[in-house]
Amino acid sequence: MSQAQSEALFAEALNYIPGGVNSPVRAFRAVGGQPFFVNRARGSRVWDVDGHDYIDYVLTWGPAILGHAHPKIIAAVKSAADHGTSFGIPNPLEVTMARLICSLVPSVQKVRMTSSGTEACMSAIRLARGFTRRDKIIKFDGCYHGHVDSLLVKAGSGALTFGHPDSAGIPAAFTQHTIVVPYNDEAAVRAVFAANPGQIAGIIVEPVPGNAGLYLPRPGYLEFLREITRAEDALLIFDEVMTGFRLARGGAQERFGIKPDLSCFGKVIGGGLPVGAFGGRAEIMDYLAPLGPVYQAGTLSGNPLAMAAGIAALEELGVVGSDVASPPPAAYQRLEELGAQLQAGLADAARQAGIPVQFNRCGSMFCGYFTSTPVHNLADALHSDRERFKKYFHGMLAAGVYLAPSQFEAGFLSTAHSPADIDHTVAAAARVMKQL
Ligand SMILES: *Cc1c(COP(=O)(O)O)cnc(C)c1O
């Protein structure tokens, strides 16, 4: 399988871009080899510059829930672009997007747009600190909230892969107010509150952590986080940048029936354009400038192309005009069925090959860890056999299936994936696993 064009591009990229990539995990360091370059994508597939196509389970790291290049999204972006790419003045699409988010996510009464999930999380933390007049934040190891200085502590995939959990260039003083505890461990959270009375501004959590592979909250765990934050006058911040509008119309919070104080969004709501958003109770959100003392801004925030793409994506998902009382849109049912098919097929392939795999899945997000012990948090995830994953990754790639190039990333399904795509994937996995 010739990769001549990709190899030439990567060699050139290395001259001008650090590591040849604009985001570290793309460099394939965790699996070895070189990244391929893509110049076209449609539906469930991406095409590389050497003419190979792959069934894509990365989906631009989550946003492409309708598959790539959905015609409605492309048309919406083109038509918005005809009217100008950015104004820096309020535009009607921002209002539509804000109204949509508030109507679909009951915990969100007001929302502000940003240009990335990183900015959304950074701003939500600042707002929580400003609102509570407290400095300390609890986060969980393995959870990623963007590359924000104070949150880049034990932050999952990228950092794990490169073996230095914390980034250079972040003064210790910047992270001294970030307290990191294991996920799914109630006693650890209780101990932090007991040791820091009246000092915790809030807890930020990926309700279903998807940045160290994928693991689910134990029954009652999210309820526990809700109760303890309420009792301690701290805020509960759900980082739903990955799970928002993916696990359900109203995100993980709808799926698990929890109302956080603040929520962060991104990925799906941008329809593949750069976007982020954070929102929550009005009394908290009104602490933001220009109403309140917490400053937050963005030249391209509420960008009309991103808003048009996001609104089109939400319309196509069938969530517009629905609310928590209406039945779940068909798109989520389809994603659930595809997910179940993939899970059953891969579990079967692993059993037949005699390879221990923990297959974690929540709706259209999944991760198969090569270990015989269940995975509920980062420490469990680290039991996975990474050498085996490398071989699996390359075997699947050669069979035309693109998985995230790291054991510690979630996989994603789109409504454009077909049962035949899943069959192809499962058949490839059955062959590849026999050679592991
Ligand atoms: C992707 C992600 C982010 C960061 O979003 P960017 O748009 O890459 O800045 C934050 N939190 C979670 C949970 C994410 O998955």
The ligand as an ORCA input file, in Angstrom:
! r2SCAN-3c Opt
* xyz 0 1
  C     -12.039     18.224     22.837
  C     -12.301     18.528     24.257
  C     -11.985     19.774     24.816
  C     -11.216     20.823     24.076
  O     -11.883     21.317     22.952
  P     -11.027     22.028     21.790
  O     -12.067     22.515     20.828
  O     -10.104     20.984     21.238
  O     -10.271     23.143     22.424
  C     -12.375     20.015     26.116
  N     -13.029     19.088     26.838
  C     -13.333     17.889     26.339
  C     -14.078     16.905     27.183
  C     -12.964     17.557     25.042
  O     -13.229     16.318     24.582
*
